[in-house]
Amino acid sequence: MRAKIAAGELPSTDCDTTHLVIGGLERCVACEQPTTPANPAIECGYGHDRYIFHPDCYVMWEEALRGDASIDRISQTHSEGLPS
Ligand SMILES: [Zn+2]
């Protein structure tokens, strides 16, 4: 998951909009498996871009994002001091 974020295949920031959508239309961008009509999928919107996730994959992505974001924040704000 983190490798995909690092490679730019998955967004590295929280989405602008999040919708529950009917599955079965598109593949999950995280695990590349098809979504199924039996389960809702999560559509993550960034402007004109849309990313479809399985709900489970969305949760994993968000967790990976938070982990990566904190690493980024540490490196970016290193000279400004870290939050305690
Ligand atoms: Zn998935």
PDB file of the backbone (N, CA, C, O) and the ligand in Angstrom, with CONECT records:
HET     ZN  A 101       1
ATOM      1  N   MET A   1       0.826  -1.209   0.000  1.00  0.00           N
ATOM      2  CA  MET A   1       0.000   0.000   0.000  1.00  0.00           C
ATOM      3  C   MET A   1       0.862   1.261   0.000  1.00  0.00           C
ATOM      4  O   MET A   1       0.638   2.181  -0.787  1.00  0.00           O
ATOM      5  N   ARG A   2       1.846   1.289   0.892  1.00  0.00           N
ATOM      6  CA  ARG A   2       2.706   2.465   0.941  1.00  0.00           C
ATOM      7  C   ARG A   2       3.553   2.601  -0.315  1.00  0.00           C
ATOM      8  O   ARG A   2       3.854   3.708  -0.762  1.00  0.00           O
ATOM      9  N   ALA A   3       3.934   1.450  -0.881  1.00  0.00           N
ATOM     10  CA  ALA A   3       4.716   1.494  -2.109  1.00  0.00           C
ATOM     11  C   ALA A   3       3.902   2.142  -3.225  1.00  0.00           C
ATOM     12  O   ALA A   3       4.433   2.905  -4.032  1.00  0.00           O
ATOM     13  N   LYS A   4       2.616   1.829  -3.261  1.00  0.00           N
ATOM     14  CA  LYS A   4       1.760   2.414  -4.290  1.00  0.00           C
ATOM     15  C   LYS A   4       1.602   3.908  -4.075  1.00  0.00           C
ATOM     16  O   LYS A   4       1.573   4.681  -5.032  1.00  0.00           O
ATOM     17  N   ILE A   5       1.503   4.308  -2.829  1.00  0.00           N
ATOM     18  CA  ILE A   5       1.413   5.745  -2.552  1.00  0.00           C
ATOM     19  C   ILE A   5       2.703   6.424  -2.987  1.00  0.00           C
ATOM     20  O   ILE A   5       2.684   7.478  -3.624  1.00  0.00           O
ATOM     21  N   ALA A   6       3.823   5.804  -2.631  1.00  0.00           N
ATOM     22  CA  ALA A   6       5.128   6.383  -2.988  1.00  0.00           C
ATOM     23  C   ALA A   6       5.295   6.454  -4.497  1.00  0.00           C
ATOM     24  O   ALA A   6       5.913   7.381  -5.019  1.00  0.00           O
ATOM     25  N   ALA A   7       4.735   5.457  -5.201  1.00  0.00           N
ATOM     26  CA  ALA A   7       4.868   5.412  -6.652  1.00  0.00           C
ATOM     27  C   ALA A   7       3.873   6.341  -7.350  1.00  0.00           C
ATOM     28  O   ALA A   7       3.905   6.496  -8.571  1.00  0.00           O
ATOM     29  N   GLY A   8       3.004   6.946  -6.572  1.00  0.00           N
ATOM     30  CA  GLY A   8       2.034   7.857  -7.162  1.00  0.00           C
ATOM     31  C   GLY A   8       0.817   7.158  -7.726  1.00  0.00           C
ATOM     32  O   GLY A   8      -0.031   7.799  -8.348  1.00  0.00           O
ATOM     33  N   GLU A   9       0.714   5.839  -7.519  1.00  0.00           N
ATOM     34  CA  GLU A   9      -0.463   5.121  -8.018  1.00  0.00           C
ATOM     35  C   GLU A   9      -1.680   5.376  -7.143  1.00  0.00           C
ATOM     36  O   GLU A   9      -2.823   5.267  -7.586  1.00  0.00           O
ATOM     37  N   LEU A  10      -1.411   5.715  -5.905  1.00  0.00           N
ATOM     38  CA  LEU A  10      -2.492   6.074  -4.996  1.00  0.00           C
ATOM     39  C   LEU A  10      -2.238   7.487  -4.495  1.00  0.00           C
ATOM     40  O   LEU A  10      -1.091   7.914  -4.359  1.00  0.00           O
ATOM     41  N   PRO A  11      -3.319   8.207  -4.222  1.00  0.00           N
ATOM     42  CA  PRO A  11      -3.149   9.575  -3.722  1.00  0.00           C
ATOM     43  C   PRO A  11      -2.389   9.581  -2.408  1.00  0.00           C
ATOM     44  O   PRO A  11      -2.488   8.639  -1.622  1.00  0.00           O
ATOM     45  N   SER A  12      -1.645  10.623  -2.174  1.00  0.00           N
ATOM     46  CA  SER A  12      -0.879  10.727  -0.938  1.00  0.00           C
ATOM     47  C   SER A  12      -1.492  11.737   0.034  1.00  0.00           C
ATOM     48  O   SER A  12      -0.912  12.063   1.069  1.00  0.00           O
ATOM     49  N   THR A  13      -2.672  12.218  -0.329  1.00  0.00           N
ATOM     50  CA  THR A  13      -3.369  13.134   0.579  1.00  0.00           C
ATOM     51  C   THR A  13      -4.818  12.689   0.689  1.00  0.00           C
ATOM     52  O   THR A  13      -5.315  11.947  -0.159  1.00  0.00           O
ATOM     53  N   ASP A  14      -5.484  13.140   1.726  1.00  0.00           N
ATOM     54  CA  ASP A  14      -6.899  12.825   1.879  1.00  0.00           C
ATOM     55  C   ASP A  14      -7.685  13.360   0.694  1.00  0.00           C
ATOM     56  O   ASP A  14      -7.343  14.392   0.115  1.00  0.00           O
ATOM     57  N   CYS A  15      -8.740  12.644   0.347  1.00  0.00           N
ATOM     58  CA  CYS A  15      -9.513  13.068  -0.809  1.00  0.00           C
ATOM     59  C   CYS A  15     -10.382  14.273  -0.475  1.00  0.00           C
ATOM     60  O   CYS A  15     -10.687  14.537   0.688  1.00  0.00           O
ATOM     61  N   ASP A  16     -10.773  14.999  -1.521  1.00  0.00           N
ATOM     62  CA  ASP A  16     -11.658  16.151  -1.350  1.00  0.00           C
ATOM     63  C   ASP A  16     -13.060  15.686  -1.010  1.00  0.00           C
ATOM     64  O   ASP A  16     -13.727  16.264  -0.152  1.00  0.00           O
ATOM     65  N   THR A  17     -13.496  14.647  -1.682  1.00  0.00           N
ATOM     66  CA  THR A  17     -14.845  14.136  -1.465  1.00  0.00           C
ATOM     67  C   THR A  17     -14.795  12.623  -1.331  1.00  0.00           C
ATOM     68  O   THR A  17     -13.962  11.964  -1.953  1.00  0.00           O
ATOM     69  N   THR A  18     -15.668  12.090  -0.539  1.00  0.00           N
ATOM     70  CA  THR A  18     -15.764  10.640  -0.372  1.00  0.00           C
ATOM     71  C   THR A  18     -17.222  10.241  -0.530  1.00  0.00           C
ATOM     72  O   THR A  18     -18.097  10.775   0.152  1.00  0.00           O
ATOM     73  N   HIS A  19     -17.477   9.311  -1.421  1.00  0.00           N
ATOM     74  CA  HIS A  19     -18.840   8.834  -1.635  1.00  0.00           C
ATOM     75  C   HIS A  19     -18.869   7.322  -1.570  1.00  0.00           C
ATOM     76  O   HIS A  19     -17.923   6.645  -1.972  1.00  0.00           O
ATOM     77  N   LEU A  20     -19.953   6.815  -1.065  1.00  0.00           N
ATOM     78  CA  LEU A  20     -20.212   5.385  -1.213  1.00  0.00           C
ATOM     79  C   LEU A  20     -20.874   5.204  -2.565  1.00  0.00           C
ATOM     80  O   LEU A  20     -21.856   5.878  -2.875  1.00  0.00           O
ATOM     81  N   VAL A  21     -20.347   4.306  -3.361  1.00  0.00           N
ATOM     82  CA  VAL A  21     -20.916   4.054  -4.677  1.00  0.00           C
ATOM     83  C   VAL A  21     -21.199   2.566  -4.848  1.00  0.00           C
ATOM     84  O   VAL A  21     -20.708   1.735  -4.084  1.00  0.00           O
ATOM     85  N   ILE A  22     -21.984   2.251  -5.841  1.00  0.00           N
ATOM     86  CA  ILE A  22     -22.276   0.857  -6.136  1.00  0.00           C
ATOM     87  C   ILE A  22     -21.027   0.188  -6.683  1.00  0.00           C
ATOM     88  O   ILE A  22     -20.362   0.733  -7.564  1.00  0.00           O
ATOM     89  N   GLY A  23     -20.709  -0.982  -6.169  1.00  0.00           N
ATOM     90  CA  GLY A  23     -19.537  -1.698  -6.643  1.00  0.00           C
ATOM     91  C   GLY A  23     -19.808  -2.378  -7.973  1.00  0.00           C
ATOM     92  O   GLY A  23     -20.932  -2.368  -8.475  1.00  0.00           O
ATOM     93  N   GLY A  24     -18.765  -2.966  -8.533  1.00  0.00           N
ATOM     94  CA  GLY A  24     -18.910  -3.731  -9.756  1.00  0.00           C
ATOM     95  C   GLY A  24     -18.636  -2.936 -11.016  1.00  0.00           C
ATOM     96  O   GLY A  24     -18.628  -3.491 -12.114  1.00  0.00           O
ATOM     97  N   LEU A  25     -18.411  -1.628 -10.865  1.00  0.00           N
ATOM     98  CA  LEU A  25     -18.178  -0.812 -12.053  1.00  0.00           C
ATOM     99  C   LEU A  25     -16.695  -0.660 -12.351  1.00  0.00           C
ATOM    100  O   LEU A  25     -16.283  -0.629 -13.511  1.00  0.00           O
ATOM    101  N   GLU A  26     -15.902  -0.566 -11.299  1.00  0.00           N
ATOM    102  CA  GLU A  26     -14.482  -0.315 -11.498  1.00  0.00           C
ATOM    103  C   GLU A  26     -13.657  -1.163 -10.555  1.00  0.00           C
ATOM    104  O   GLU A  26     -14.162  -1.692  -9.565  1.00  0.00           O
ATOM    105  N   ARG A  27     -12.382  -1.284 -10.878  1.00  0.00           N
ATOM    106  CA  ARG A  27     -11.473  -1.991  -9.995  1.00  0.00           C
ATOM    107  C   ARG A  27     -11.049  -1.088  -8.857  1.00  0.00           C
ATOM    108  O   ARG A  27     -11.008   0.137  -8.975  1.00  0.00           O
ATOM    109  N   CYS A  28     -10.740  -1.733  -7.764  1.00  0.00           N
ATOM    110  CA  CYS A  28     -10.158  -1.035  -6.629  1.00  0.00           C
ATOM    111  C   CYS A  28      -8.742  -0.602  -7.003  1.00  0.00           C
ATOM    112  O   CYS A  28      -7.958  -1.414  -7.494  1.00  0.00           O
ATOM    113  N   VAL A  29      -8.411   0.653  -6.779  1.00  0.00           N
ATOM    114  CA  VAL A  29      -7.080   1.124  -7.160  1.00  0.00           C
ATOM    115  C   VAL A  29      -6.003   0.603  -6.225  1.00  0.00           C
ATOM    116  O   VAL A  29      -4.821   0.601  -6.569  1.00  0.00           O
ATOM    117  N   ALA A  30      -6.413   0.159  -5.040  1.00  0.00           N
ATOM    118  CA  ALA A  30      -5.414  -0.293  -4.062  1.00  0.00           C
ATOM    119  C   ALA A  30      -4.974  -1.726  -4.330  1.00  0.00           C
ATOM    120  O   ALA A  30      -3.779  -1.994  -4.453  1.00  0.00           O
ATOM    121  N   CYS A  31      -5.931  -2.653  -4.421  1.00  0.00           N
ATOM    122  CA  CYS A  31      -5.567  -4.064  -4.577  1.00  0.00           C
ATOM    123  C   CYS A  31      -5.772  -4.540  -6.010  1.00  0.00           C
ATOM    124  O   CYS A  31      -5.435  -5.677  -6.341  1.00  0.00           O
ATOM    125  N   GLU A  32      -6.322  -3.676  -6.860  1.00  0.00           N
ATOM    126  CA  GLU A  32      -6.518  -3.975  -8.280  1.00  0.00           C
ATOM    127  C   GLU A  32      -7.468  -5.136  -8.527  1.00  0.00           C
ATOM    128  O   GLU A  32      -7.476  -5.715  -9.614  1.00  0.00           O
ATOM    129  N   GLN A  33      -8.264  -5.475  -7.530  1.00  0.00           N
ATOM    130  CA  GLN A  33      -9.303  -6.481  -7.720  1.00  0.00           C
ATOM    131  C   GLN A  33     -10.609  -5.765  -8.041  1.00  0.00           C
ATOM    132  O   GLN A  33     -10.830  -4.644  -7.582  1.00  0.00           O
ATOM    133  N   PRO A  34     -11.472  -6.400  -8.822  1.00  0.00           N
ATOM    134  CA  PRO A  34     -12.743  -5.758  -9.146  1.00  0.00           C
ATOM    135  C   PRO A  34     -13.595  -5.569  -7.888  1.00  0.00           C
ATOM    136  O   PRO A  34     -13.564  -6.387  -6.969  1.00  0.00           O
ATOM    137  N   THR A  35     -14.331  -4.504  -7.873  1.00  0.00           N
ATOM    138  CA  THR A  35     -15.342  -4.359  -6.833  1.00  0.00           C
ATOM    139  C   THR A  35     -16.565  -5.144  -7.286  1.00  0.00           C
ATOM    140  O   THR A  35     -16.719  -5.422  -8.475  1.00  0.00           O
ATOM    141  N   THR A  36     -17.420  -5.495  -6.359  1.00  0.00           N
ATOM    142  CA  THR A  36     -18.567  -6.327  -6.716  1.00  0.00           C
ATOM    143  C   THR A  36     -19.862  -5.603  -6.414  1.00  0.00           C
ATOM    144  O   THR A  36     -19.937  -4.816  -5.470  1.00  0.00           O
ATOM    145  N   PRO A  37     -20.868  -5.862  -7.204  1.00  0.00           N
ATOM    146  CA  PRO A  37     -22.162  -5.207  -6.983  1.00  0.00           C
ATOM    147  C   PRO A  37     -22.757  -5.550  -5.620  1.00  0.00           C
ATOM    148  O   PRO A  37     -23.622  -4.833  -5.118  1.00  0.00           O
ATOM    149  N   ALA A  38     -22.293  -6.647  -5.024  1.00  0.00           N
ATOM    150  CA  ALA A  38     -22.828  -7.063  -3.733  1.00  0.00           C
ATOM    151  C   ALA A  38     -22.401  -6.137  -2.606  1.00  0.00           C
ATOM    152  O   ALA A  38     -23.043  -6.079  -1.557  1.00  0.00           O
ATOM    153  N   ASN A  39     -21.309  -5.413  -2.833  1.00  0.00           N
ATOM    154  CA  ASN A  39     -20.787  -4.549  -1.778  1.00  0.00           C
ATOM    155  C   ASN A  39     -20.584  -3.139  -2.306  1.00  0.00           C
ATOM    156  O   ASN A  39     -20.225  -2.956  -3.470  1.00  0.00           O
ATOM    157  N   PRO A  40     -20.807  -2.151  -1.466  1.00  0.00           N
ATOM    158  CA  PRO A  40     -20.528  -0.784  -1.897  1.00  0.00           C
ATOM    159  C   PRO A  40     -19.027  -0.569  -2.038  1.00  0.00           C
ATOM    160  O   PRO A  40     -18.228  -1.256  -1.401  1.00  0.00           O
ATOM    161  N   ALA A  41     -18.661   0.368  -2.857  1.00  0.00           N
ATOM    162  CA  ALA A  41     -17.273   0.769  -2.994  1.00  0.00           C
ATOM    163  C   ALA A  41     -17.173   2.216  -2.524  1.00  0.00           C
ATOM    164  O   ALA A  41     -18.179   2.917  -2.421  1.00  0.00           O
ATOM    165  N   ILE A  42     -15.982   2.641  -2.249  1.00  0.00           N
ATOM    166  CA  ILE A  42     -15.777   4.025  -1.829  1.00  0.00           C
ATOM    167  C   ILE A  42     -15.094   4.774  -2.951  1.00  0.00           C
ATOM    168  O   ILE A  42     -14.034   4.379  -3.437  1.00  0.00           O
ATOM    169  N   GLU A  43     -15.721   5.863  -3.350  1.00  0.00           N
ATOM    170  CA  GLU A  43     -15.157   6.697  -4.403  1.00  0.00           C
ATOM    171  C   GLU A  43     -14.547   7.932  -3.762  1.00  0.00           C
ATOM    172  O   GLU A  43     -15.203   8.689  -3.046  1.00  0.00           O
ATOM    173  N   CYS A  44     -13.278   8.100  -4.045  1.00  0.00           N
ATOM    174  CA  CYS A  44     -12.515   9.188  -3.482  1.00  0.00           C
ATOM    175  C   CYS A  44     -12.286  10.205  -4.587  1.00  0.00           C
ATOM    176  O   CYS A  44     -11.727   9.863  -5.629  1.00  0.00           O
ATOM    177  N   GLY A  45     -12.700  11.426  -4.385  1.00  0.00           N
ATOM    178  CA  GLY A  45     -12.584  12.411  -5.438  1.00  0.00           C
ATOM    179  C   GLY A  45     -11.519  13.463  -5.151  1.00  0.00           C
ATOM    180  O   GLY A  45     -11.404  13.991  -4.044  1.00  0.00           O
ATOM    181  N   TYR A  46     -10.738  13.745  -6.210  1.00  0.00           N
ATOM    182  CA  TYR A  46      -9.772  14.855  -6.157  1.00  0.00           C
ATOM    183  C   TYR A  46     -10.029  15.702  -7.382  1.00  0.00           C
ATOM    184  O   TYR A  46      -9.519  15.404  -8.462  1.00  0.00           O
ATOM    185  N   GLY A  47     -10.799  16.734  -7.233  1.00  0.00           N
ATOM    186  CA  GLY A  47     -11.119  17.503  -8.423  1.00  0.00           C
ATOM    187  C   GLY A  47     -11.800  16.607  -9.437  1.00  0.00           C
ATOM    188  O   GLY A  47     -12.877  16.067  -9.184  1.00  0.00           O
ATOM    189  N   HIS A  48     -11.151  16.452 -10.610  1.00  0.00           N
ATOM    190  CA  HIS A  48     -11.743  15.628 -11.668  1.00  0.00           C
ATOM    191  C   HIS A  48     -11.351  14.162 -11.557  1.00  0.00           C
ATOM    192  O   HIS A  48     -11.901  13.310 -12.255  1.00  0.00           O
ATOM    193  N   ASP A  49     -10.408  13.875 -10.687  1.00  0.00           N
ATOM    194  CA  ASP A  49      -9.940  12.490 -10.553  1.00  0.00           C
ATOM    195  C   ASP A  49     -10.796  11.729  -9.568  1.00  0.00           C
ATOM    196  O   ASP A  49     -11.284  12.277  -8.580  1.00  0.00           O
ATOM    197  N   ARG A  50     -10.970  10.439  -9.865  1.00  0.00           N
ATOM    198  CA  ARG A  50     -11.741   9.574  -8.983  1.00  0.00           C
ATOM    199  C   ARG A  50     -10.959   8.299  -8.723  1.00  0.00           C
ATOM    200  O   ARG A  50     -10.380   7.717  -9.640  1.00  0.00           O
ATOM    201  N   TYR A  51     -10.946   7.881  -7.507  1.00  0.00           N
ATOM    202  CA  TYR A  51     -10.291   6.627  -7.135  1.00  0.00           C
ATOM    203  C   TYR A  51     -11.314   5.756  -6.432  1.00  0.00           C
ATOM    204  O   TYR A  51     -12.003   6.201  -5.515  1.00  0.00           O
ATOM    205  N   ILE A  52     -11.405   4.510  -6.871  1.00  0.00           N
ATOM    206  CA  ILE A  52     -12.350   3.569  -6.288  1.00  0.00           C
ATOM    207  C   ILE A  52     -11.617   2.605  -5.355  1.00  0.00           C
ATOM    208  O   ILE A  52     -10.601   2.016  -5.724  1.00  0.00           O
ATOM    209  N   PHE A  53     -12.138   2.457  -4.168  1.00  0.00           N
ATOM    210  CA  PHE A  53     -11.556   1.548  -3.187  1.00  0.00           C
ATOM    211  C   PHE A  53     -12.613   0.575  -2.683  1.00  0.00           C
ATOM    212  O   PHE A  53     -13.799   0.898  -2.613  1.00  0.00           O
ATOM    213  N   HIS A  54     -12.152  -0.631  -2.332  1.00  0.00           N
ATOM    214  CA  HIS A  54     -12.982  -1.438  -1.447  1.00  0.00           C
ATOM    215  C   HIS A  54     -13.005  -0.730  -0.094  1.00  0.00           C
ATOM    216  O   HIS A  54     -12.035  -0.063   0.263  1.00  0.00           O
ATOM    217  N   PRO A  55     -14.078  -0.860   0.653  1.00  0.00           N
ATOM    218  CA  PRO A  55     -14.094  -0.236   1.985  1.00  0.00           C
ATOM    219  C   PRO A  55     -12.890  -0.644   2.836  1.00  0.00           C
ATOM    220  O   PRO A  55     -12.285   0.193   3.506  1.00  0.00           O
ATOM    221  N   ASP A  56     -12.549  -1.929   2.805  1.00  0.00           N
ATOM    222  CA  ASP A  56     -11.392  -2.386   3.595  1.00  0.00           C
ATOM    223  C   ASP A  56     -10.099  -1.749   3.099  1.00  0.00           C
ATOM    224  O   ASP A  56      -9.241  -1.353   3.888  1.00  0.00           O
ATOM    225  N   CYS A  57      -9.976  -1.658   1.782  1.00  0.00           N
ATOM    226  CA  CYS A  57      -8.763  -1.080   1.205  1.00  0.00           C
ATOM    227  C   CYS A  57      -8.690   0.412   1.513  1.00  0.00           C
ATOM    228  O   CYS A  57      -7.608   0.959   1.726  1.00  0.00           O
ATOM    229  N   TYR A  58      -9.839   1.057   1.533  1.00  0.00           N
ATOM    230  CA  TYR A  58      -9.879   2.475   1.857  1.00  0.00           C
ATOM    231  C   TYR A  58      -9.334   2.705   3.269  1.00  0.00           C
ATOM    232  O   TYR A  58      -8.552   3.625   3.509  1.00  0.00           O
ATOM    233  N   VAL A  59      -9.763   1.853   4.187  1.00  0.00           N
ATOM    234  CA  VAL A  59      -9.294   1.975   5.571  1.00  0.00           C
ATOM    235  C   VAL A  59      -7.784   1.776   5.626  1.00  0.00           C
ATOM    236  O   VAL A  59      -7.078   2.519   6.307  1.00  0.00           O
ATOM    237  N   MET A  60      -7.291   0.764   4.902  1.00  0.00           N
ATOM    238  CA  MET A  60      -5.847   0.511   4.901  1.00  0.00           C
ATOM    239  C   MET A  60      -5.083   1.672   4.281  1.00  0.00           C
ATOM    240  O   MET A  60      -4.012   2.057   4.750  1.00  0.00           O
ATOM    241  N   TRP A  61      -5.661   2.222   3.214  1.00  0.00           N
ATOM    242  CA  TRP A  61      -5.020   3.359   2.556  1.00  0.00           C
ATOM    243  C   TRP A  61      -4.947   4.552   3.515  1.00  0.00           C
ATOM    244  O   TRP A  61      -3.914   5.209   3.634  1.00  0.00           O
ATOM    245  N   GLU A  62      -6.060   4.812   4.190  1.00  0.00           N
ATOM    246  CA  GLU A  62      -6.071   5.933   5.133  1.00  0.00           C
ATOM    247  C   GLU A  62      -5.034   5.731   6.236  1.00  0.00           C
ATOM    248  O   GLU A  62      -4.364   6.675   6.656  1.00  0.00           O
ATOM    249  N   GLU A  63      -4.913   4.493   6.694  1.00  0.00           N
ATOM    250  CA  GLU A  63      -3.936   4.231   7.749  1.00  0.00           C
ATOM    251  C   GLU A  63      -2.519   4.417   7.218  1.00  0.00           C
ATOM    252  O   GLU A  63      -1.667   5.002   7.886  1.00  0.00           O
ATOM    253  N   ALA A  64      -2.277   3.913   6.009  1.00  0.00           N
ATOM    254  CA  ALA A  64      -0.962   4.078   5.397  1.00  0.00           C
ATOM    255  C   ALA A  64      -0.665   5.561   5.182  1.00  0.00           C
ATOM    256  O   ALA A  64       0.460   6.027   5.362  1.00  0.00           O
ATOM    257  N   LEU A  65      -1.707   6.278   4.793  1.00  0.00           N
ATOM    258  CA  LEU A  65      -1.577   7.712   4.539  1.00  0.00           C
ATOM    259  C   LEU A  65      -1.164   8.449   5.802  1.00  0.00           C
ATOM    260  O   LEU A  65      -0.269   9.294   5.789  1.00  0.00           O
ATOM    261  N   ARG A  66      -1.827   8.112   6.876  1.00  0.00           N
ATOM    262  CA  ARG A  66      -1.501   8.775   8.139  1.00  0.00           C
ATOM    263  C   ARG A  66      -0.074   8.479   8.544  1.00  0.00           C
ATOM    264  O   ARG A  66       0.639   9.354   9.035  1.00  0.00           O
ATOM    265  N   GLY A  67       0.342   7.235   8.335  1.00  0.00           N
ATOM    266  CA  GLY A  67       1.718   6.881   8.662  1.00  0.00           C
ATOM    267  C   GLY A  67       2.693   7.671   7.795  1.00  0.00           C
ATOM    268  O   GLY A  67       3.651   8.256   8.300  1.00  0.00           O
ATOM    269  N   ASP A  68       2.442   7.683   6.497  1.00  0.00           N
ATOM    270  CA  ASP A  68       3.318   8.406   5.582  1.00  0.00           C
ATOM    271  C   ASP A  68       3.268   9.902   5.836  1.00  0.00           C
ATOM    272  O   ASP A  68       4.290  10.585   5.775  1.00  0.00           O
ATOM    273  N   ALA A  69       2.078  10.405   6.123  1.00  0.00           N
ATOM    274  CA  ALA A  69       1.931  11.837   6.336  1.00  0.00           C
ATOM    275  C   ALA A  69       2.743  12.277   7.547  1.00  0.00           C
ATOM    276  O   ALA A  69       3.354  13.346   7.547  1.00  0.00           O
ATOM    277  N   SER A  70       2.741  11.443   8.571  1.00  0.00           N
ATOM    278  CA  SER A  70       3.492  11.845   9.754  1.00  0.00           C
ATOM    279  C   SER A  70       4.990  11.828   9.459  1.00  0.00           C
ATOM    280  O   SER A  70       5.747  12.641   9.990  1.00  0.00           O
ATOM    281  N   ILE A  71       5.408  10.890   8.604  1.00  0.00           N
ATOM    282  CA  ILE A  71       6.823  10.862   8.215  1.00  0.00           C
ATOM    283  C   ILE A  71       7.148  12.124   7.412  1.00  0.00           C
ATOM    284  O   ILE A  71       8.169  12.772   7.643  1.00  0.00           O
ATOM    285  N   ASP A  72       6.271  12.459   6.472  1.00  0.00           N
ATOM    286  CA  ASP A  72       6.489  13.668   5.685  1.00  0.00           C
ATOM    287  C   ASP A  72       6.548  14.900   6.577  1.00  0.00           C
ATOM    288  O   ASP A  72       7.391  15.782   6.409  1.00  0.00           O
ATOM    289  N   ARG A  73       5.627  14.928   7.528  1.00  0.00           N
ATOM    290  CA  ARG A  73       5.538  16.102   8.386  1.00  0.00           C
ATOM    291  C   ARG A  73       6.818  16.252   9.210  1.00  0.00           C
ATOM    292  O   ARG A  73       7.312  17.357   9.434  1.00  0.00           O
ATOM    293  N   ILE A  74       7.336  15.110   9.650  1.00  0.00           N
ATOM    294  CA  ILE A  74       8.564  15.175  10.439  1.00  0.00           C
ATOM    295  C   ILE A  74       9.699  15.730   9.583  1.00  0.00           C
ATOM    296  O   ILE A  74      10.461  16.589  10.026  1.00  0.00           O
ATOM    297  N   SER A  75       9.803  15.225   8.342  1.00  0.00           N
ATOM    298  CA  SER A  75      10.912  15.683   7.512  1.00  0.00           C
ATOM    299  C   SER A  75      10.726  17.138   7.086  1.00  0.00           C
ATOM    300  O   SER A  75      11.694  17.891   6.978  1.00  0.00           O
ATOM    301  N   GLN A  76       9.477  17.525   6.844  1.00  0.00           N
ATOM    302  CA  GLN A  76       9.229  18.885   6.370  1.00  0.00           C
ATOM    303  C   GLN A  76       9.363  19.916   7.483  1.00  0.00           C
ATOM    304  O   GLN A  76       9.810  21.038   7.246  1.00  0.00           O
ATOM    305  N   THR A  77       8.983  19.540   8.677  1.00  0.00           N
ATOM    306  CA  THR A  77       8.951  20.516   9.756  1.00  0.00           C
ATOM    307  C   THR A  77      10.122  20.332  10.716  1.00  0.00           C
ATOM    308  O   THR A  77      10.132  20.873  11.822  1.00  0.00           O
ATOM    309  N   HIS A  78      11.099  19.563  10.272  1.00  0.00           N
ATOM    310  CA  HIS A  78      12.208  19.250  11.158  1.00  0.00           C
ATOM    311  C   HIS A  78      12.859  20.517  11.692  1.00  0.00           C
ATOM    312  O   HIS A  78      13.189  20.606  12.875  1.00  0.00           O
ATOM    313  N   SER A  79      13.039  21.486  10.820  1.00  0.00           N
ATOM    314  CA  SER A  79      13.728  22.700  11.249  1.00  0.00           C
ATOM    315  C   SER A  79      12.817  23.621  12.077  1.00  0.00           C
ATOM    316  O   SER A  79      13.282  24.536  12.756  1.00  0.00           O
ATOM    317  N   GLU A  80      11.513  23.350  11.997  1.00  0.00           N
ATOM    318  CA  GLU A  80      10.566  24.206  12.725  1.00  0.00           C
ATOM    319  C   GLU A  80      10.228  23.635  14.092  1.00  0.00           C
ATOM    320  O   GLU A  80       9.504  24.259  14.867  1.00  0.00           O
ATOM    321  N   GLY A  81      10.740  22.475  14.383  1.00  0.00           N
ATOM    322  CA  GLY A  81      10.449  21.869  15.673  1.00  0.00           C
ATOM    323  C   GLY A  81       9.292  20.908  15.553  1.00  0.00           C
ATOM    324  O   GLY A  81       8.338  21.174  14.822  1.00  0.00           O
ATOM    325  N   LEU A  82       9.358  19.813  16.246  1.00  0.00           N
ATOM    326  CA  LEU A  82       8.330  18.795  16.175  1.00  0.00           C
ATOM    327  C   LEU A  82       7.260  19.034  17.220  1.00  0.00           C
ATOM    328  O   LEU A  82       7.534  19.544  18.306  1.00  0.00           O
ATOM    329  N   PRO A  83       6.034  18.658  16.877  1.00  0.00           N
ATOM    330  CA  PRO A  83       4.995  18.716  17.914  1.00  0.00           C
ATOM    331  C   PRO A  83       5.306  17.699  19.014  1.00  0.00           C
ATOM    332  O   PRO A  83       5.758  16.588  18.738  1.00  0.00           O
ATOM    333  N   SER A  84       5.070  18.077  20.200  1.00  0.00           N
ATOM    334  CA  SER A  84       5.409  17.167  21.307  1.00  0.00           C
ATOM    335  C   SER A  84       4.329  16.131  21.489  1.00  0.00           C
ATOM    336  O   SER A  84       4.434  15.277  22.370  1.00  0.00           O
TER     337      SER A  84
HETATM  338 ZN    ZN A 101      -9.303  -3.357  -2.847  1.00  0.00          ZN2+
END
